Amino acid sequence: MCGGTGFYIQAVTRDIDFSETGSLPAYRAELNAFAEQYGNKALHDRLKEIDPVSYEIIHPNNRKRVIRALEYFKETGRTISSHNEAERLRETPYDLHFFVLNDDRSVLYDRIDRRVDFMMAEGLYDEVLYLRSMGLTRGMVSMQGLGYKEMLDCMDGKYDLDEAVRILKRDSRHYAKRQITWFKRERDTIWIDRGDFGGDSRKIAAFMAEQIGLPHSAL
């Protein structure tokens, strides 16, 4: 399997407990109202006071996860990051080989910038404009992802399109940095620096096959 979302990988590779504690609807509504009035960043700053680990990991615009972390602390008196860390220490039932592909930071950031340029060239602005005309709003989780929220801010006159693209590139780089931080905290990982292999995917695949004990002929 492959993917870049840490929780999904944990869910498959370890016996993770995803059972929820009871909810606090009144408190959740209070936090949502606070975010509506003062903004996602102000809500995110409240998380820093009680759970600095989650503060570093969770993006300020991921309001749902920020609220869940605050709600978990109010309900249990424990940080959700400590809960996640305990789950991370669970043993895997598999013969797990956990590879993390990485690259030089400057190369990674350049690829992110070019990807944003490609998204814009392929019609990201028009896509968001169309979704907005269908009645989708920034309050929906699906509209809070990278790219959508920047285009919505542009349409609302918060800044022009060039500034929206700059912010999207910046926030995408920040997201990549948080992903790297996440995987550095994972256990039993085998880090692969693409630069060590000259960026050659075949050489990287051969190295992975060797680590797993898979014959090269099976590639």
Backbone as numpy.savetxt, mean C-alpha at the origin, in Angstrom:
# Nx Ny Nz CAx CAy CAz Cx Cy Cz
3.01 -17.74 -6.40 2.16 -16.56 -6.40 3.05 -15.33 -6.40
2.52 -14.23 -6.86 3.28 -12.98 -6.83 2.33 -11.85 -6.48
2.88 -10.79 -5.96 2.05 -9.66 -5.61 2.81 -8.67 -4.75
2.26 -7.49 -4.59 2.96 -6.47 -3.83 2.23 -6.06 -2.57
1.10 -6.71 -2.25 0.32 -6.32 -1.09 0.61 -7.27 0.06
1.28 -6.75 1.08 1.77 -7.58 2.18 0.72 -8.39 2.89
-0.44 -7.79 3.17 -1.48 -8.52 3.90 -1.99 -9.72 3.10
-2.11 -9.57 1.79 -2.59 -10.68 0.97 -1.59 -11.84 1.02
-0.32 -11.50 0.93 0.71 -12.54 0.98 0.69 -13.25 2.33
0.56 -12.47 3.40 0.48 -13.08 4.73 -0.72 -14.00 4.84
-1.84 -13.57 4.29 -3.07 -14.35 4.40 -2.91 -15.72 3.79
-2.15 -15.81 2.71 -1.98 -17.08 2.00 -0.88 -17.92 2.63
0.21 -17.29 3.02 1.39 -18.05 3.41 1.45 -18.41 4.90
0.65 -17.71 5.73 0.68 -17.99 7.17 -0.75 -18.16 7.68
-0.86 -18.78 8.82 -2.17 -19.04 9.41 -2.63 -17.78 10.14
-2.96 -16.76 9.37 -3.29 -15.46 9.93 -4.71 -15.45 10.47
-4.88 -14.82 11.63 -6.20 -14.66 12.23 -6.76 -13.31 11.81
-7.78 -13.33 10.96 -8.40 -12.10 10.50 -9.72 -11.83 11.20
-9.96 -12.55 12.30 -11.22 -12.33 13.00 -11.26 -10.90 13.54
-12.43 -10.29 13.43 -12.61 -8.90 13.84 -13.10 -8.83 15.27
-12.68 -7.79 15.99 -13.30 -7.49 17.26 -14.62 -6.79 16.96
-15.40 -6.55 17.99 -16.67 -5.86 17.75 -16.43 -4.45 17.22
-17.40 -3.92 16.54 -17.24 -2.59 15.95 -17.76 -1.52 16.89
-17.33 -0.30 16.66 -17.77 0.86 17.43 -18.36 1.86 16.42
-19.59 1.65 15.99 -20.17 2.49 14.93 -20.21 3.97 15.28
-20.51 4.30 16.54 -20.59 5.71 16.91 -19.22 6.37 16.83
-18.19 5.66 17.31 -16.83 6.19 17.26 -16.35 6.30 15.81
-16.69 5.31 15.00 -16.31 5.33 13.59 -16.96 6.52 12.88
-18.22 6.77 13.18 -18.90 7.92 12.59 -18.25 9.22 13.05
-17.84 9.27 14.31 -17.16 10.46 14.83 -15.85 10.71 14.09
-15.08 9.65 13.83 -13.81 9.78 13.13 -14.02 10.20 11.68
-15.04 9.64 11.05 -15.35 10.03 9.67 -15.75 11.51 9.60
-16.54 11.95 10.58 -16.95 13.35 10.61 -15.74 14.26 10.83
-14.83 13.82 11.67 -13.60 14.59 11.92 -12.79 14.73 10.64
-12.67 13.63 9.89 -11.91 13.65 8.64 -12.58 14.54 7.61
-13.90 14.52 7.57 -14.62 15.36 6.63 -14.39 16.84 6.93
-14.31 17.16 8.21 -14.16 18.56 8.61 -12.72 19.05 8.53
-11.78 18.21 8.95 -10.39 18.67 9.08 -9.44 18.03 8.06
-9.90 17.01 7.36 -9.07 16.37 6.34 -8.44 15.07 6.81
-8.05 14.25 5.82 -7.46 12.94 6.13 -6.14 13.06 6.88
-5.36 14.10 6.58 -4.06 14.25 7.24 -4.23 14.49 8.74
-5.21 15.30 9.10 -5.46 15.56 10.51 -5.86 14.29 11.24
-6.67 13.47 10.58 -7.05 12.19 11.18 -5.84 11.28 11.30
-5.02 11.25 10.27 -3.81 10.43 10.27 -2.87 10.87 11.40
-2.80 12.16 11.67 -1.94 12.66 12.75 -2.38 12.14 14.11
-3.66 11.89 14.28 -4.14 11.33 15.55 -3.61 9.92 15.75
-3.41 9.22 14.65 -2.86 7.86 14.74 -1.41 7.89 15.24
-0.68 8.93 14.87 0.72 9.04 15.28 0.87 9.04 16.79
-0.10 9.61 17.48 -0.03 9.72 18.92 -0.13 8.37 19.63
-0.88 7.44 19.04 -1.12 6.17 19.73 -0.42 4.98 19.09
-0.13 5.07 17.81 0.45 3.93 17.10 1.39 4.43 16.00
2.59 4.87 16.37 3.52 5.42 15.37 3.92 4.43 14.29
3.88 3.13 14.60 4.22 2.12 13.59 3.18 2.14 12.48
1.91 2.08 12.85 0.85 2.13 11.84 0.84 3.47 11.13
1.19 4.53 11.84 1.26 5.86 11.25 2.23 5.87 10.07
3.35 5.18 10.20 4.34 5.14 9.14 3.91 4.24 7.99
3.14 3.22 8.28 2.78 2.23 7.27 1.55 2.65 6.47
0.55 3.20 7.13 -0.73 3.49 6.50 -0.70 4.87 5.85
-1.10 4.94 4.60 -1.12 6.22 3.90 -2.21 7.12 4.48
-1.94 8.42 4.60 -2.94 9.34 5.16 -4.29 9.30 4.47
-4.30 9.01 3.17 -5.56 9.00 2.43 -6.31 7.67 2.52
-5.68 6.68 3.17 -6.38 5.41 3.37 -7.20 5.53 4.65
-8.26 6.32 4.53 -9.06 6.65 5.72 -9.62 5.41 6.41
-10.02 4.44 5.63 -10.63 3.24 6.20 -9.66 2.52 7.14
-8.40 2.38 6.72 -7.43 1.69 7.57 -7.01 2.55 8.76
-6.93 3.86 8.56 -6.60 4.75 9.68 -7.68 4.65 10.75
-8.93 4.72 10.32 -10.03 4.62 11.27 -10.04 3.27 11.96
-9.75 2.21 11.20 -9.73 0.87 11.80 -8.67 0.78 12.88
-7.51 1.39 12.65 -6.43 1.37 13.64 -6.82 2.14 14.89
-7.45 3.30 14.72 -7.89 4.09 15.86 -8.99 3.38 16.63
-9.90 2.77 15.87 -11.01 2.05 16.48 -10.51 0.84 17.27
-9.53 0.13 16.70 -8.99 -1.06 17.37 -8.36 -0.67 18.71
-7.63 0.45 18.70 -6.98 0.89 19.93 -8.01 1.27 20.99
-9.04 1.99 20.58 -10.06 2.40 21.54 -10.79 1.20 22.12
-10.97 0.19 21.30 -11.75 -0.99 21.71 -10.95 -1.94 22.58
-9.66 -2.09 22.28 -8.85 -3.12 22.95 -7.78 -2.56 23.88
-7.41 -1.28 23.68 -6.31 -0.73 24.46 -4.95 -1.13 23.92
-4.94 -1.86 22.80 -3.70 -2.28 22.16 -3.63 -1.68 20.76
-2.42 -1.52 20.27 -2.26 -0.99 18.92 -2.51 -2.11 17.91
-3.06 -1.73 16.77 -3.30 -2.73 15.74 -1.98 -3.22 15.15
-0.93 -2.38 15.23 0.38 -2.81 14.73 0.95 -3.95 15.59
0.69 -3.92 16.91 1.16 -5.01 17.77 0.39 -6.29 17.45
-0.89 -6.16 17.15 -1.68 -7.32 16.73 -1.14 -7.90 15.43
-0.87 -7.01 14.47 -0.35 -7.48 13.19 1.02 -8.12 13.33
1.83 -7.58 14.23 3.16 -8.15 14.44 3.06 -9.56 15.02
2.12 -9.75 15.95 1.92 -11.09 16.53 1.48 -12.07 15.46
0.62 -11.62 14.55 0.17 -12.48 13.47 1.30 -12.79 12.50
2.18 -11.81 12.31 3.31 -11.99 11.39 4.26 -13.09 11.89
4.29 -13.29 13.20 5.20 -14.28 13.77 4.67 -15.70 13.70
3.47 -15.86 13.23 2.92 -17.21 13.07 3.76 -18.00 12.08
3.85 -19.27 12.31 4.62 -20.13 11.41 3.81 -20.46 10.17
4.51 -20.66 9.07 3.84 -21.03 7.84 3.73 -22.55 7.73
2.64 -23.05 7.21 2.52 -24.50 7.01 3.18 -24.97 5.72
3.79 -24.05 4.98 4.35 -24.37 3.67 5.87 -24.37 3.69
6.44 -24.98 2.67 7.87 -24.84 2.42 8.03 -23.52 1.69
8.13 -22.45 2.47 8.00 -21.09 1.93 9.35 -20.54 1.46
9.35 -20.02 0.24 10.48 -19.26 -0.29 9.93 -17.89 -0.68
10.27 -16.90 0.10 9.68 -15.57 0.00 10.71 -14.62 -0.63
10.55 -14.36 -1.92 11.47 -13.49 -2.64 10.91 -12.07 -2.71
11.76 -11.10 -2.50 11.38 -9.69 -2.63 12.27 -9.06 -3.69
11.67 -8.67 -4.80 12.41 -8.02 -5.88 12.57 -6.54 -5.58
13.79 -6.06 -5.64 14.06 -4.66 -5.37 14.96 -4.09 -6.45
15.11 -2.78 -6.45 15.96 -2.13 -7.44 16.56 -0.89 -6.80
17.55 -0.34 -7.45 18.13 0.92 -6.99 17.02 1.96 -6.89
17.05 2.74 -5.80 15.95 3.66 -5.54 15.75 4.65 -6.69
16.84 5.14 -7.29 16.71 6.09 -8.39 16.06 5.44 -9.61
16.38 4.18 -9.86 15.78 3.45 -10.98 14.29 3.23 -10.71
13.99 2.84 -9.49 12.60 2.60 -9.11 11.77 3.87 -9.26
12.29 4.97 -8.78 11.54 6.22 -8.84 11.37 6.70 -10.29
12.38 6.48 -11.11 12.26 6.84 -12.52 11.17 6.03 -13.20
11.09 4.74 -12.87 10.05 3.89 -13.45 8.67 4.33 -12.99
8.57 4.76 -11.73 7.29 5.25 -11.22 6.86 6.50 -11.97
7.80 7.42 -12.17 7.48 8.66 -12.89 7.02 8.36 -14.31
7.71 7.43 -14.97 7.34 7.09 -16.35 5.99 6.38 -16.39
5.70 5.60 -15.37 4.41 4.92 -15.30 3.28 5.94 -15.17
3.47 6.96 -14.35 2.45 8.00 -14.20 2.25 8.72 -15.54
3.35 9.03 -16.23 3.24 9.68 -17.54 2.45 8.82 -18.51
2.67 7.50 -18.44 1.95 6.58 -19.32 0.46 6.56 -18.96
0.15 6.56 -17.66 -1.24 6.57 -17.21 -1.96 7.82 -17.73
-1.27 8.95 -17.67 -1.88 10.18 -18.15 -2.09 10.13 -19.66
-1.09 9.60 -20.37 -1.20 9.50 -21.83 -2.32 8.56 -22.24
-2.61 7.56 -21.38 -3.65 6.59 -21.70 -5.04 7.07 -21.26
-5.14 8.29 -20.70 -6.45 8.85 -20.42 -6.94 8.78 -18.99
-6.02 8.84 -18.02 -6.44 8.79 -16.62 -7.41 9.91 -16.27
-7.12 11.13 -16.72 -7.99 12.26 -16.40 -9.40 12.02 -16.93
-9.51 11.60 -18.18 -10.83 11.36 -18.78 -11.56 10.22 -18.09
-10.80 9.23 -17.63 -11.42 8.10 -16.92 -12.08 8.58 -15.64
-11.35 9.39 -14.87 -11.90 9.90 -13.61 -13.07 10.84 -13.88
-12.96 11.63 -14.93 -14.05 12.55 -15.30 -15.31 11.75 -15.62
-15.14 10.64 -16.33 -16.28 9.79 -16.68 -16.90 9.15 -15.43
-16.05 8.65 -14.54 -16.56 8.04 -13.30 -17.30 9.06 -12.46
-16.78 10.28 -12.45 -17.43 11.34 -11.70 -18.80 11.65 -12.29
-18.90 11.64 -13.61 -20.19 11.92 -14.26 -21.21 10.83 -13.98
-20.73 9.63 -13.61 -21.62 8.53 -13.28 -22.11 8.61 -11.83
-21.56 9.57 -11.09 -22.01 9.75 -9.71 -21.06 9.23 -8.65
-19.90 8.72 -9.07 -18.93 8.26 -8.09 -18.27 9.47 -7.42
-18.06 9.37 -6.11 -17.53 10.51 -5.35 -16.25 10.12 -4.63
-15.52 11.14 -4.18 -14.25 10.91 -3.49 -14.44 10.20 -2.16
-15.64 10.17 -1.64 -15.89 9.48 -0.38 -15.89 7.97 -0.51
-15.96 7.47 -1.73 -15.94 6.02 -1.96 -14.51 5.50 -1.91
-14.35 4.32 -1.31 -13.01 3.74 -1.18 -12.35 3.58 -2.55
-13.15 3.19 -3.54 -12.60 2.96 -4.88 -12.07 4.23 -5.53
-12.50 5.39 -5.04 -12.07 6.66 -5.63 -10.95 7.31 -4.83
-10.44 6.61 -3.82 -9.39 7.18 -2.98 -8.01 6.64 -3.34
-7.94 5.83 -4.37 -6.66 5.26 -4.77 -5.77 6.29 -5.43
-4.48 5.96 -5.48 -3.53 6.85 -6.14 -3.95 7.09 -7.59
-3.96 8.32 -8.00 -4.36 8.67 -9.36 -5.76 9.27 -9.38
-6.70 8.60 -8.77 -8.07 9.10 -8.76 -8.21 10.36 -7.92
-7.69 10.31 -6.70 -7.89 11.45 -5.81 -7.17 12.69 -6.32
-6.01 12.52 -6.96 -5.29 13.68 -7.49 -6.06 14.32 -8.65
-6.65 13.48 -9.50 -7.43 14.00 -10.60 -8.69 14.70 -10.08
-9.30 14.15 -9.04 -10.48 14.78 -8.46 -10.14 16.15 -7.88
-8.99 16.22 -7.20 -8.56 17.51 -6.65 -8.35 18.54 -7.76
-7.80 18.08 -8.87 -7.60 18.96 -10.02 -8.94 19.45 -10.56
-9.89 18.54 -10.70 -11.21 18.91 -11.21 -11.93 19.87 -10.27
-11.63 19.77 -8.97 -12.27 20.66 -7.99 -11.55 22.00 -7.88
-10.50 22.19 -8.69 -9.80 23.46 -8.70 -8.77 23.64 -7.60
-8.43 22.54 -6.94 -7.45 22.64 -5.85 -6.08 22.98 -6.41
-5.75 22.43 -7.59 -4.51 22.77 -8.29 -4.68 22.38 -9.75
-3.73 22.83 -10.59 -3.84 22.53 -12.01 -3.35 21.12 -12.33
-3.45 20.73 -13.59 -3.14 19.35 -13.97 -1.67 19.03 -13.78
-0.78 19.95 -14.09 0.65 19.70 -13.92 0.98 19.43 -12.45
0.34 20.19 -11.56 0.58 19.98 -10.14 -0.01 18.64 -9.68
-1.15 18.28 -10.25 -1.77 16.99 -9.91 -0.84 15.83 -10.29
-0.22 15.92 -11.46 0.72 14.89 -11.90 1.94 14.85 -10.99
2.44 16.02 -10.60 3.60 16.06 -9.71 3.28 15.39 -8.37
2.11 15.70 -7.82 1.70 15.11 -6.54 1.51 13.61 -6.67
0.92 13.17 -7.79 0.72 11.74 -8.01 2.05 11.01 -8.06
3.02 11.58 -8.73 4.35 10.96 -8.78 4.98 10.91 -7.39
4.87 12.00 -6.68 5.44 12.07 -5.33 4.80 11.04 -4.40
3.47 10.98 -4.41 2.77 10.05 -3.51 3.00 8.60 -3.92
3.17 8.35 -5.21 3.48 6.99 -5.66 4.86 6.56 -5.17
5.81 7.48 -5.19 7.14 7.17 -4.67 7.09 6.89 -3.17
6.29 7.69 -2.45 6.14 7.48 -1.01 5.52 6.11 -0.73
4.55 5.72 -1.56 3.90 4.42 -1.39 4.89 3.29 -1.60
5.73 3.43 -2.63 6.75 2.41 -2.89 7.71 2.30 -1.71
8.05 3.43 -1.13 8.95 3.43 0.02 8.32 2.69 1.21
7.02 2.90 1.42 6.33 2.20 2.51 6.26 0.70 2.24
6.10 0.32 0.97 6.10 -1.10 0.64 7.44 -1.73 0.98
8.52 -1.05 0.65 9.86 -1.57 0.96 10.02 -1.71 2.47
9.56 -0.71 3.22 9.64 -0.78 4.68 8.86 -1.98 5.21
7.70 -2.22 4.63 6.87 -3.35 5.06 7.62 -4.66 4.87
8.15 -4.87 3.68 8.78 -6.16 3.38 10.10 -6.33 4.13
10.74 -5.24 4.53 11.94 -5.35 5.35 11.61 -5.90 6.74
10.38 -5.73 7.15 9.95 -6.23 8.46 9.47 -7.67 8.40
9.29 -8.19 7.20 8.84 -9.58 7.05 9.98 -10.55 7.35
9.61 -11.71 7.85 10.60 -12.74 8.16 10.89 -13.62 6.95
12.05 -14.23 6.97 12.40 -15.30 6.01 12.33 -14.84 4.56
12.63 -13.59 4.32 12.60 -13.09 2.94 13.97 -13.23 2.28
13.95 -13.43 1.00 15.17 -13.48 0.19 15.12 -12.27 -0.75
15.96 -11.30 -0.48 15.94 -10.06 -1.26 16.77 -10.23 -2.53
16.20 -9.76 -3.62 16.89 -9.83 -4.91 17.01 -8.41 -5.45
18.23 -7.94 -5.58 18.47 -6.62 -6.17 18.64 -6.81 -7.67
17.73 -6.24 -8.43 17.77 -6.41 -9.89 19.09 -5.96 -10.48
19.71 -4.95 -9.87 20.98 -4.45 -10.38 22.08 -5.48 -10.31
22.00 -6.40 -9.34 23.02 -7.45 -9.21 22.95 -8.43 -10.38
21.83 -8.44 -11.08 21.65 -9.35 -12.21 21.57 -8.58 -13.52
21.97 -7.32 -13.47 21.90 -6.50 -14.67 20.49 -6.29 -15.18
19.50 -6.47 -14.29 18.12 -6.32 -14.69 17.61 -7.44 -15.58
18.39 -8.52 -15.71 18.04 -9.63 -16.60 17.06 -10.56 -15.89
15.82 -10.58 -16.34 14.78 -11.39 -15.69 15.08 -12.88 -15.75
15.72 -13.33 -16.83 16.06 -14.76 -16.95 17.07 -15.16 -15.89
18.04 -14.30 -15.64 19.05 -14.60 -14.62 18.41 -14.62 -13.22
17.49 -13.70 -13.02 16.79 -13.66 -11.74 15.95 -14.92 -11.54
15.26 -15.33 -12.59 14.45 -16.55 -12.52 15.32 -17.77 -12.26
16.50 -17.81 -12.87 17.41 -18.94 -12.66 17.89 -18.98 -11.21
18.18 -17.81 -10.64 18.59 -17.74 -9.24 17.47 -18.23 -8.32
16.25 -17.81 -8.59 15.12 -18.24 -7.77 14.90 -19.74 -7.88
15.05 -20.26 -9.09 14.89 -21.70 -9.29 15.94 -22.47 -8.50
17.15 -21.93 -8.46 18.23 -22.58 -7.72 17.93 -22.59 -6.22
17.38 -21.47 -5.72 17.04 -21.39 -4.30 15.95 -22.39 -3.93
15.00 -22.57 -4.84 13.89 -23.47 -4.58 14.28 -24.94 -4.79
15.33 -25.15 -5.62 15.71 -26.51 -5.97 14.99 -26.99 -7.19
14.54 -26.04 -8.01 13.80 -26.37 -9.23 14.77 -26.44 -10.39
14.73 -27.50 -11.19 15.62 -27.61 -12.35 15.41 -26.45 -13.32
16.49 -25.91 -13.86 16.38 -24.81 -14.81 15.52 -25.17 -16.00
15.47 -26.44 -16.33 14.69 -26.87 -17.50 13.20 -26.69 -17.27
12.82 -26.50 -15.98 11.40 -26.34 -15.68 10.94 -24.92 -15.89
11.88 -23.98 -16.12 11.52 -22.58 -16.28 10.84 -22.36 -17.64
